[in-house]
Each structure stands twice: as structure tokens, then as C-alpha cells.
Amino acid sequence: MKLRSVLRTATAVSLIAGSAAYAENIVIATVNNGDMIRMQGLTDDFTSKTGHTVEWVTLEENVLRQRVTTDITTKGGAFDIMTIGMYETPIWGANGWLVPLDDLSEEYNVDDILPAMAGGLSHDGTLYAAPFYGESSMIMYRTDLMEKAGLEMPEAPTWSFVREAAAAMTDRDNDINGICLRGKAGWGEGGAFITAMSNSFGARWFDMDWNAQFDTQPWKDTLEFYVGMMNESGPAGYATNGFNENLSLFQQGKCGMWIDATVAASFVTNPNDSTVADSVGFALAPDNGLGKRSNWLWAWALAIPAGTQKEGAAKEFIEWATSTDYIELVASKEGWANVPPGARTSLYENPNYMEVPFAQMTLDSILSADPNNSTVEPSPYVGVQFAAIPEFAGIATEVSQEFSAVYAGQQSIDEALEKAQALTNDAMEAAGYR
């Protein structure tokens, strides 16, 4: 008995030592959005299950995109996991820059990922990033202010109704803006919003021969409507407001309406953070009767750069963070309203989650976005709020800077569109598209 006890002890020590030898420290680059901050706070659960530790590099959205793009194109090797999206994933996967996620465990159930998300994060049928959360965009609005204005929000409103409602809800004396929208430069910040909005006005980035389309009437209509509405009813300094700035304004009760990512719904309805949590309603993003709504499609997803020395540990983290078990973990600690949405089919089959007031509108918004058919006139690109070509990020960053200069009163709409037309065509010609 004594000998067996010694052997058992020795075996246990050996196993622990072996486990420790394989424990890794992985470095993850991520965006400073609320769901990612929450994930960081739950990392101890991952460490306790695997032995691996995590070092976080948390960055503002524009900075994150710049850092991870630079790192992956130069093979810098700074990160073991990157938070990227539907724009980068297929392009980087095709280039061989990402580790394929084609061997995730059976328990992970990759088939449960919503088809719209899996499709946008794949190349040639191979998944290259796993969605942490998926989103479209929708209207979040103050039900009390809408009622006070004597108006009723339709489930599927038009832009003309939104502008009318914004003006009616604006109360400058009490620091209430009828509408808060992104104006911040950056292709994924204000650029994403105005591109999605332009789809509903009949605009597109390129015609079928890859000619820029900023010299067309639909783009002028889009910017004139946006600037007119924001000058009437938007906050001061909206040219520098992105997702986080508008979230803060809405939570403080300073916005009548906010059109942005569906993922924001859990933050504006959380009474711990939002002063208006008990008076928020939801509606589909607006349209103009042309057959296209102004909502986008996106996923913040976790991907592994090729060349990492910690591929195994990185895959373990991705399975942990994007699993149904993680969703259950968040629900148990913070309630179903705060779980990461829009990634898994099973979440929308869960009666507990479907009781959440914004669950159905989020799903409806995601399902109504079509990246293969996002514009009124035919276009040669895939993507709703972006064109899925490698050159887009650089071009659209410059275009968004020209637009933000309009919002700040530094140039006219005509000047910005002329510059956008020229710089886009120059870049496309240099890249060999024309």
C-alpha cells in the first residue's frame, strides 16, 4: 500500500510537471469594445482549464487595424491571436497569412456558427477566423422622447422619417441631440457608416469596370442628407465621434436616436451603465424605398497569424472564447442580455435569450444584410460597408478623412467628392484594376 501511494504521488507530480511544461503565454490583440473588455475579465476561467496565460494588447479600433495589418504583412510575430473582421479574413486567408481553423474539436460544433458569419470568415470554404460576436446595425432610440415628440417609430422606417423624428426630439437647451451618428475618420468607423448609408441612397463605390462612383448624384445625395440632418439634430463635434463616443452620449441620455452596431443594444439597456436603460426601443436601419436598407454586416473574430509558435494554445483559446460554454459563462455571471450575440444559431434557438428585447431585431438585421448584393445598381465587389479587395482599406481611410473634413466644416461636399473620386481612381489604376 505504501509503495502504491508513493507511485501514485510520483505519477501525479509527473503529470503536473508535464502540464506546466506545455503551458504557454499567448499574446492577443483586440479592440476596446465592451464585449472584449468583458472577455478579458473572464480569462481566469480559461487559464484554470488549460494552464495557459494571456497577455492582452487592447487598442482603439483604428489603431488595432493598423497594428495587426502591419504585423501580419511584415511577419512581425507580435501576436498569437488577432481580433480581425470580415474584411481582412478572406483576403489574409487567401494569402496564407492565417492558420486554417479546419481542425476544431467536435465539441466546439463549428456547424453551429451562423452561415452569414462563417461565410464571411472563410476563403474557399475554409474557416480562417472564429466569430466572437456578429453584428449588423439598427436604430436604437429613446421611447420616451419619441412619445414626447408625438411620433411612433415604425419597425422599418425611412430616412425621411428618421430626419423628421431627429428634429422633433432635439432639445438644445437640455443637451439632447435628436440623432447621434459616426463621423470619425477611418474605413471601419465613419467610413463604414456612410458606405452602408449610401447603399440605401443608390450609391456604390465602383461600377462594374472598377471606376470610382463619387461623381454621381447618389453619393452627393447621401452626404447632403447626412450633413444636413447632423447639423440640424446631431451633437457638436460629430466629425470625431465613433462607436465608443456615441455609445457614451446615448448612455448619458444625450441622444434621441443612434444608428449603429446591434451589439450596442446590451450596453444601452444595461442599468449599471446607461441612464436611459428602461426607455430604449429598436428598429431596422432606415431605407429610401430603393430596396436596400442601410445596415451592415460584420463580425469581430479571432484568428491565428501563420508562423506563431503557439498555435495549439491559440486554438484552445479560440475554442474557449467563441464556444457555447463561454456564452453560458457570461449568462451565468451577467445575464443573457450581455452574452456575445450574432455568432451561433443555437443562441437564437434558446428561449432564455429570445426573451431579451433586442434579440429578434438583431437577428432580423443580420439576416437582411446581403454582402453579395448590397447595392441598388450592380457592383463588382462583395461586402456591405466595404469592398472586399486588398486596396480598399487604404483608399477608404483616405476617403473617410475627406468626408470627416466636410463634417468639421473644413471643406465642401463637392470638394470632398472630387478628391474622393480622384484618389480612388488613381489607386485603382496603380493597382491594375483599370
Protein Blocks (a to p, Z undefined) as FASTA:
>chain_A
ZZmmmmmmmmmmmmmmmmmmmpccddddddfbfklmmmmmmmmmmmmmnopacddddddf
klmmmmmmmmmmnonopafbdcddfklmmmmmmnopaccffkbcfklommlpcfklmmmm
cgehiafbdcfbdcdddddddfklmmmnopacdfbdcfklmmmmmmmmpcfknopafbdc
dfbecjklmmmmmmmmmmmnopafbdfkopafklpfklmmmmmmmmmmmmmmmcehklmc
cfklmmmmmmnopafbdcddfklmmmmmmmklmmklmmcccdddddehnopacbdcdddd
ddddehiaklmmmmmmmmmmmcmklmmmmmmmnojklpcehkbmklmmmmklmmpmklmm
mmmmmmmpcfklmbfbdcfbecjkbccdfklmmmmmmmmmmmmmmmnopacfklmmmmmm
mmmmmmmmmnopZZ
